[in-house]
Amino acid sequence: MTKTRNVGTLAAIGGLTATIALLTGLPVATADELADLRANQEVLQRRIDQLAQALPETKAFPGPQSPLGAQAIPGQGIVGGSFPRSFLIPGTDTSIRVGGLIDISPNYWITGANTAIPGTPSSNAGQNGNLNSVPLNGPIIVPGLPPQPGTLNHSRGNGVLTMSPAQTRLNVETRTPTAWGEARTFIDMDMARCNNFSCNTLQQDGGDSLIPRMRFAYGTLGSFLAGQAISNFSDADADTESMDFGGAMGSTGGQRIPQVRYTLAGPWGSAFSVSAEQPWTAMYSPAGLISSDTNFSAGGVTAPALPLIGATCNGVPCAGAGTQIADPGRPIAPNLTVASYWAQPWGHVDFAGVLVPLDVNDGHFISRKYLGYGGHFSGDVKPGWFGWSKDDFLFSVVVGEGIGNYEAGGWSLAAPLSTNFSVPTSCATPAPGCQGGNAASNVIFKTNFAYSANGGYQHWWLPNLRSTIAAGMAHQDIASQLIGPSQAIAVNKEQWNAFANLVWSPVAFITTGIQYMYGRRIVVANAKGSEQVITYKWRVAF
């Protein structure tokens, strides 16, 4: 996104630095030292902006941008606004920019296609895309079931081509100077959603009738932000550049979440931020993944039906087997995060922590609370070797207990809990006529330990030609005894992928490139599936 500088903040920091130097008798700063200070503060301001909104998955504007754009002149006609590509709304101090991009992303699966045979064409082969459901090899051996065959699409998912404009985006941004600092609003949508009517069929109906999906919607005043933005636990500056919508597993910058947040600029190129974010309680059960923020119904076209309870729970027959499961999860308090970002001319490092309150209550005899917790370390380092000033190493690591999809930047299959819960309980302890899962003391909830890692290297061949090689993985420990054998052959415990690409920007607002990716999925029962995908991208920003 476009970067801005808070001139007042920089002046105050600069003045404080000079005062301390005079009072402590430090030598007068050289011109090089002052230049380094300015560079540090510019990097810091980019972090403050980045906390609100991530860069596009492919960097549509790789070249340098003007620092402030044309300056606003109140009372004048349509003139240049206070930030690049903006204009001043006549009669106001507000600058506005309308932007977006047109994107087409064909995917060719050499092996491992699943999401579009049959189904809606997808622009995502990675995290939260086809990788989540790669066809499994067979036979699948799991205690409690006879040998299971491989997934049907394992034999028909080779040589499959899809293409979709779903990543096309439209956004509007405003900025207004106030006595409390700059006020900003930003809303951004892509076309990556559809409903049961528009997605029944696409090209057979004459065109991709996709509908908008909200990505960002937030407002800021000075250092305060409220709305949907990148999680404060994320670090989009450490994400590797991918031609695929989902990117590498373990990337943290893709988690957009409603929140309130405050950011404080610190010394030596640092920024400190805290946030309270939207809570939810999710769990893997004998019926699969259930979450307190899913709009389940009894079936029909408006919402997915509640999943059906499997046959075996914790080694014994499930209560209510074959019927729809109840969802005991409740959101009771915000997820709390804290982050510390340290920017330098050579790159940056980011430290973050998260607390996730979890609550289960079936309205009868179960009322239990858990607290998930985790940490995140990430950054990038520009080695500057061989005169390659733009080359960059990027990395991130997340470890946590009961943190759900904070584990890997919004991985939709990560859940903080595992359980053998199936039906609302009828008694506190077993009694005649109230056995198994009907008795609350037989129902177990367990927090899932999880971790992820991601790393890559980007090399610039020319000012407008670059390549990234990257790999990432995410893992969660899920108790197979609790969820039962039927779910053990369906629930993912680990995903990883690796890719290499070549990206060209013939002009600053056009990005095109090609990428090869290999991905692998492992379920709780240790069955495996893999994909090989070639992705092409054509993107024109405006």
C-alpha positions in Angstrom: 0.0 0.0 0.0 1.0 3.6 -0.3 3.3 4.8 2.6 3.0 8.1 4.4 5.3 9.9 6.9 4.1 11.6 10.0 6.3 14.8 9.8 5.4 15.9 13.3 6.5 12.6 14.8 9.8 12.6 12.9 10.5 16.2 13.9 9.9 15.3 17.6 12.1 12.3 17.5 14.8 14.1 15.7 14.6 17.0 18.2 14.7 14.7 21.2 17.7 12.9 19.7 19.6 16.1 19.2 18.8 17.3 22.8 20.0 14.1 24.3 23.2 14.3 22.2 23.9 17.9 23.5 23.1 17.1 27.1 25.3 14.0 27.2 28.2 15.5 25.4 28.0 13.2 22.4 29.9 14.1 19.3 28.0 16.1 16.7 26.3 13.7 14.3 27.7 13.4 10.9 25.7 13.7 7.7 25.8 9.9 7.3 24.4 9.4 10.8 21.6 11.8 10.2 20.8 10.1 6.9 20.7 6.8 8.7 18.3 8.2 11.3 16.0 9.5 8.6 16.1 6.1 6.9 15.2 4.3 10.2 12.2 6.5 10.8 11.0 6.0 7.3 11.2 2.2 7.8 9.3 2.6 11.1 6.5 4.5 9.4 6.2 1.8 6.9 5.7 -0.7 9.8 2.9 1.4 11.3 1.2 1.4 7.9 1.8 -2.3 7.5 0.1 -3.0 10.7 -3.1 -1.7 9.2 -2.9 -3.4 5.8 -0.6 -5.9 4.0 1.0 -5.4 0.6 -0.6 -7.2 -2.3 0.4 -10.9 -2.6 2.4 -9.9 -5.7 4.1 -6.5 -5.4 2.4 -4.5 -8.0 4.5 -1.4 -7.3 8.1 -2.6 -6.9 9.7 0.8 -7.6 10.2 3.7 -5.2 7.3 6.0 -4.7 7.2 9.7 -4.0 7.3 10.5 -0.2 4.2 12.5 0.2 2.6 13.0 -3.2 1.2 16.3 -4.1 0.3 18.5 -1.1 -3.4 19.2 -0.4 -4.6 22.8 -0.9 -7.9 23.4 0.9 -10.6 25.2 -1.0 -9.0 24.6 -4.4 -10.6 22.4 -7.2 -9.7 18.8 -7.9 -5.9 18.8 -7.3 -3.3 16.3 -6.1 -4.1 14.9 -2.7 -1.8 14.3 0.3 -0.6 10.8 -0.8 0.3 9.3 -4.2 -2.5 8.8 -6.8 -5.0 10.7 -4.6 -6.9 13.9 -5.1 -8.4 16.5 -2.8 -12.2 16.4 -2.4 -13.2 20.0 -3.3 -14.1 22.1 -0.3 -12.6 19.7 2.2 -9.2 18.7 3.7 -9.8 15.0 2.7 -7.8 13.3 0.1 -9.3 10.2 -1.6 -7.9 7.5 -3.8 -9.8 4.9 -5.8 -7.7 1.9 -6.7 -7.6 -1.8 -7.3 -6.4 -4.3 -9.7 -7.5 -6.7 -12.4 -6.2 -10.2 -12.0 -6.4 -13.5 -13.9 -4.6 -16.5 -12.4 -4.6 -19.8 -14.4 -3.5 -22.9 -12.5 -2.4 -26.1 -14.2 -2.3 -29.1 -11.9 0.3 -31.6 -13.1 -0.9 -33.8 -10.2 -3.3 -33.5 -7.3 -6.2 -31.3 -8.3 -9.4 -31.7 -6.2 -11.2 -28.5 -5.6 -12.5 -28.0 -9.2 -13.4 -31.5 -10.4 -16.2 -30.9 -10.0 -16.5 -27.5 -8.5 -15.9 -23.8 -8.9 -12.6 -22.9 -10.7 -10.1 -21.7 -8.1 -7.2 -19.2 -8.2 -5.7 -20.8 -5.0 -3.6 -23.9 -5.0 -1.9 -23.2 -1.7 -3.0 -22.5 1.9 -6.8 -22.5 2.2 -7.0 -23.6 -1.4 -6.5 -26.9 -3.1 -3.7 -27.9 -0.8 -6.2 -28.2 2.1 -7.9 -31.1 0.3 -5.3 -32.7 -2.0 -6.5 -36.2 -2.9 -5.0 -38.9 -0.6 -3.0 -42.0 -1.7 -4.5 -45.3 -0.7 -4.9 -47.7 0.9 -5.5 -45.8 4.1 -5.0 -47.9 7.3 -6.6 -46.7 10.5 -7.6 -48.7 13.6 -11.3 -49.2 13.8 -12.0 -49.2 10.1 -11.2 -51.6 7.3 -8.5 -50.5 4.8 -9.8 -47.4 3.0 -9.2 -46.6 -0.7 -7.4 -43.5 -1.8 -9.5 -40.4 -2.7 -11.4 -40.7 -5.9 -9.7 -37.6 -7.4 -6.3 -39.2 -6.8 -6.7 -40.9 -10.2 -8.5 -38.1 -12.0 -6.8 -35.0 -10.6 -3.8 -35.0 -13.0 -3.6 -32.6 -16.0 -6.4 -30.2 -14.8 -6.6 -26.5 -15.8 -8.6 -23.8 -14.1 -8.5 -20.0 -14.4 -10.3 -17.4 -12.3 -10.6 -13.6 -12.0 -11.4 -14.0 -8.2 -8.4 -12.0 -7.1 -9.6 -8.8 -8.9 -9.9 -6.0 -6.3 -11.5 -2.6 -5.8 -10.5 -0.3 -2.9 -11.1 3.2 -1.7 -8.8 5.1 0.8 -9.2 8.5 2.4 -6.9 10.6 4.6 -7.7 13.7 6.5 -5.4 15.8 8.7 -6.8 16.5 12.2 -5.5 17.9 15.5 -5.2 14.3 16.8 -3.1 13.1 13.8 -4.1 11.8 10.5 -7.6 10.1 10.1 -7.7 7.4 7.5 -10.4 5.0 6.2 -9.7 2.0 3.9 -12.1 -0.5 2.4 -11.0 -3.2 0.0 -12.9 -6.0 -1.7 -12.0 -8.9 -4.0 -14.2 -11.3 -6.0 -13.3 -14.5 -4.1 -16.8 -15.3 -2.8 -20.0 -16.7 -4.3 -23.2 -18.1 -2.9 -25.2 -21.3 -3.5 -26.9 -19.6 -6.5 -24.0 -17.9 -8.2 -21.7 -20.9 -7.7 -24.1 -23.6 -8.8 -22.4 -23.3 -12.2 -20.2 -20.6 -13.7 -19.2 -20.9 -17.3 -22.1 -23.2 -18.1 -24.3 -20.2 -17.1 -22.3 -17.9 -19.4 -19.8 -16.3 -17.1 -18.1 -16.2 -13.6 -20.9 -14.6 -11.6 -18.7 -14.1 -8.5 -19.7 -11.7 -5.7 -17.5 -9.3 -3.7 -15.8 -10.4 -0.5 -14.7 -7.8 2.1 -11.0 -7.9 2.8 -10.3 -4.7 4.7 -12.6 -2.2 6.3 -11.0 0.0 9.0 -10.6 3.6 10.2 -7.7 5.2 12.0 -7.1 8.3 14.1 -3.4 8.9 14.8 -2.2 5.7 16.3 -5.6 4.2 17.0 -7.2 1.7 14.5 -10.6 0.0 14.6 -12.2 -2.3 11.9 -11.0 -5.3 9.9 -7.3 -5.3 9.2 -4.3 -7.6 9.3 -4.0 -9.2 12.8 -1.5 -7.5 15.1 0.0 -11.0 15.6 0.9 -11.1 11.9 3.9 -9.8 10.0 3.1 -9.3 6.3 6.6 -7.8 5.8 8.1 -11.3 6.4 5.8 -13.1 3.8 7.4 -14.4 0.7 6.1 -13.3 -2.7 3.9 -16.0 -4.5 2.0 -16.0 -7.7 -0.5 -18.3 -5.9 -3.3 -16.7 -3.9 -2.6 -18.9 -0.8 1.2 -18.6 -0.9 3.5 -20.6 1.3 2.3 -22.4 4.4 3.4 -20.8 7.6 3.0 -17.2 6.2 1.4 -15.0 8.8 0.3 -11.9 6.9 -2.9 -13.2 5.5 -5.1 -13.2 8.6 -7.6 -10.3 8.4 -9.7 -9.9 11.5 -12.0 -7.3 13.2 -10.1 -5.6 16.0 -9.2 -2.4 17.9 -5.5 -1.6 18.1 -3.1 1.0 19.3 0.4 1.5 18.0 3.2 3.4 19.7 6.4 4.5 18.0 9.5 3.6 20.1 13.3 4.3 19.9 15.8 2.9 17.5 13.3 2.2 14.7 10.8 0.3 16.8 7.1 0.2 17.1 4.9 -1.4 19.8 1.3 -2.3 19.3 -1.5 -4.0 21.3 -4.9 -5.2 20.0 -8.1 -6.8 21.1 -9.4 -9.0 18.2 -12.6 -10.9 17.3 -12.9 -14.2 19.4 -14.3 -17.5 18.3 -14.1 -21.1 19.6 -13.4 -23.9 17.1 -12.8 -27.6 17.6 -12.3 -30.9 15.8 -15.0 -33.4 16.9 -16.3 -36.8 15.7 -18.3 -34.8 13.2 -15.3 -32.8 11.9 -14.5 -29.1 12.3 -17.2 -27.0 14.1 -16.8 -23.3 15.0 -18.8 -20.8 17.0 -18.7 -18.4 14.1 -20.0 -20.7 11.4 -23.6 -20.1 10.2 -24.9 -23.7 10.3 -28.5 -24.6 9.5 -30.6 -27.7 9.3 -29.7 -27.9 5.6 -30.8 -26.0 2.5 -29.2 -23.4 0.3 -28.6 -20.5 2.7 -26.0 -22.1 5.0 -24.1 -25.4 5.4 -25.8 -28.1 7.3 -24.4 -29.2 10.7 -22.0 -32.2 10.1 -23.1 -35.7 11.2 -21.6 -37.4 14.2 -19.3 -40.4 13.4 -19.6 -43.9 14.8 -16.7 -43.9 17.3 -15.8 -41.4 20.0 -12.7 -42.0 22.2 -12.8 -45.7 21.4 -16.5 -46.2 22.2 -19.7 -45.7 20.2 -20.6 -42.1 19.8 -23.8 -40.7 21.5 -26.1 -39.6 18.7 -24.1 -41.3 15.9 -25.4 -40.4 12.5 -27.3 -37.3 13.7 -26.3 -33.7 13.4 -23.8 -32.5 16.0 -24.4 -29.7 18.5 -21.9 -26.8 18.7 -20.9 -26.0 22.3 -18.3 -23.3 21.4 -18.9 -19.7 22.6 -16.9 -16.4 22.1 -16.6 -14.8 25.6 -13.7 -12.3 25.5 -11.4 -10.8 22.8 -8.2 -12.4 21.7 -5.4 -10.2 23.0 -2.1 -9.6 21.1 1.0 -7.6 21.6 3.8 -7.0 19.0 7.2 -5.4 18.9 8.6 -4.5 15.5 12.2 -3.3 15.0 13.1 -1.8 11.7 16.6 -1.1 10.3 18.0 -0.3 6.9 19.1 -4.0 6.6 15.6 -5.3 7.3 13.5 -5.9 10.4 12.5 -8.3 13.1 9.1 -8.7 14.8 8.1 -10.4 18.0 4.5 -11.0 18.9 2.4 -12.9 21.5 -1.3 -13.9 21.6 -3.8 -15.0 24.3 -6.9 -16.9 23.0 -9.8 -17.4 25.5 -11.9 -20.4 24.7 -15.2 -21.5 26.1 -17.4 -24.5 25.7 -20.9 -24.7 27.1 -23.6 -27.1 26.0 -26.3 -25.5 28.1 -26.6 -28.6 30.3 -23.7 -30.1 32.3 -20.6 -28.8 30.4 -19.1 -25.4 31.1 -15.4 -25.2 30.7 -12.8 -22.5 29.9 -9.4 -22.7 28.4 -6.7 -20.2 27.5 -4.6 -20.6 24.3 -1.3 -18.9 24.1 1.5 -18.5 21.6 4.4 -16.5 20.2 5.7 -15.4 16.8 9.2 -14.4 15.6 9.8 -13.2 12.1 11.8 -10.8 10.0 13.8 -10.2 6.8 17.5 -9.5 6.2 18.9 -7.8 3.1 22.5 -9.2 2.9 23.6 -6.6 0.4 26.1 -9.0 -1.1 27.6 -8.8 -4.6 26.0 -5.4 -4.9 22.5 -6.9 -4.9 20.9 -4.3 -2.6 17.3 -5.5 -3.1 17.9 -9.2 -2.4 16.1 -10.4 0.7 15.9 -13.3 3.1 12.5 -13.7 4.8 11.5 -16.0 7.7 8.8 -16.6 10.3 8.2 -19.1 13.1 5.0 -19.5 15.2 4.5 -21.8 18.2 1.4 -22.1 20.4 -1.0 -24.1 22.4 -4.7 -23.7 21.6 -4.2 -20.7 19.2 -6.1 -22.1 16.2 -5.5 -20.4 12.9 -3.2 -17.8 14.5 -0.7 -20.6 13.9 -0.3 -19.9 10.2 -1.9 -16.6 9.1 -5.5 -17.7 9.0 -5.1 -21.4 7.9 -8.7 -22.4 7.8 -8.1 -26.0 9.0 -6.3 -25.1 12.2 -8.4 -25.4 15.4 -7.5 -24.8 19.0 -9.4 -27.8 20.5 -10.1 -31.5 20.0 -13.0 -33.2 21.6 -15.2 -36.3 21.7 -18.3 -34.1 22.4 -21.2 -35.0 20.2 -24.6 -34.2 21.9 -25.8 -32.0 24.8 -25.2 -33.9 28.0 -27.9 -35.4 30.1 -26.1 -35.9 33.4 -22.9 -34.9 35.2 -21.6 -38.5 35.7 -22.7 -41.8 34.3 -25.9 -43.2 35.7 -28.5 -45.7 34.6 -29.9 -44.5 31.2 -27.1 -41.8 30.9 -23.9 -43.4 29.6 -21.1 -42.6 27.2 -21.1 -39.1 25.7 -24.4 -38.3 27.5 -22.5 -38.0 30.7 -20.4 -34.8 31.1 -17.5 -36.5 32.9 -16.9 -38.7 29.8 -16.6 -35.7 27.5 -13.0 -34.5 27.0 -11.7 -31.3 25.5 -8.0 -30.9 24.7 -6.0 -27.9 23.5 -4.0 -28.6 20.3 -0.3 -27.8 20.2 0.7 -26.2 16.9 3.6 -24.7 15.1 4.5 -23.3 11.7 7.6 -22.1 9.9 8.2 -20.2 6.6 11.3 -19.0 4.8 12.5 -17.8 1.5 14.9 -15.8 -0.6 14.1 -13.2 -3.2 16.6 -12.2 -5.9 16.3 -9.3 -8.3 17.8 -10.1 -11.7 16.9 -6.6 -13.0 15.1 -3.6 -11.5 11.8 -5.1 -12.9 12.6 -8.8 -12.9 12.8 -10.9 -9.8 12.5 -14.5 -8.4 11.5 -16.0 -5.1 12.2 -19.5 -3.8 10.4 -20.3 -0.6 9.0 -23.2 1.5 6.7 -23.4 4.5 4.8 -25.8 6.8 2.2 -25.9 9.5 1.4 -28.7 12.0 -1.2 -29.3 14.6 -1.4 -32.2 17.1 -4.9 -33.6 17.1 -6.0 -36.5 19.3 -7.2 -39.3 17.0 -8.9 -41.1 19.9 -11.1 -38.1 20.5 -12.2 -37.4 17.0 -12.5 -41.1 16.0 -11.3 -43.1 12.9 -13.7 -41.6 10.4 -12.3 -38.1 11.1 -8.7 -39.3 11.4 -8.7 -40.1 7.7 -10.1 -36.6 6.8 -8.6 -34.1 9.3 -5.3 -32.5 8.3 -2.5 -32.5 10.9 0.2 -31.1 8.6 0.6 -29.2 5.3 3.7 -28.0 3.6 4.7 -26.6 0.2 7.6 -25.2 -1.7 7.7 -23.0 -4.8 10.0 -21.0 -7.2 8.8 -18.3 -9.5 9.9 -15.7 -12.0 8.1 -12.3 -11.8 8.3 -9.4 -14.3 6.9 -5.9 -14.0 7.3 -4.4 -17.5 5.8 -1.1 -16.1 5.2 -0.2 -12.4 1.5 -1.1 -12.3 1.7 -4.5 -14.2 2.8 -7.8 -12.7 3.1 -11.0 -14.6 4.9 -14.2 -13.7 5.0 -18.0 -13.6 5.5 -20.3 -10.7 6.0 -24.0 -9.9 4.8 -25.3 -6.6 4.9 -28.7 -4.9 2.6 -29.3 -1.9 1.9 -32.1 0.5 -1.0 -32.9 2.9 -0.9 -35.4 5.8 -4.0 -36.4 7.8 -4.2 -37.6 11.4 -4.1 -41.2 10.2 -0.9 -40.4 8.4 -2.3 -40.8 4.9 -0.7 -38.5 2.4 -1.4 -36.7 -0.8 0.6 -34.3 -2.9 0.1 -31.7 -5.7 2.3 -30.2 -8.4 1.0 -26.9 -9.8 2.1 -24.4 -12.4 0.6 -21.0 -11.9 0.6 -18.0 -14.3 -0.4 -14.5 -13.3 -1.4 -11.4 -15.1 -2.2 -8.4 -12.9 -2.9 -4.8 -13.9 -3.2 -2.3 -11.0 -4.9 1.1 -11.1 
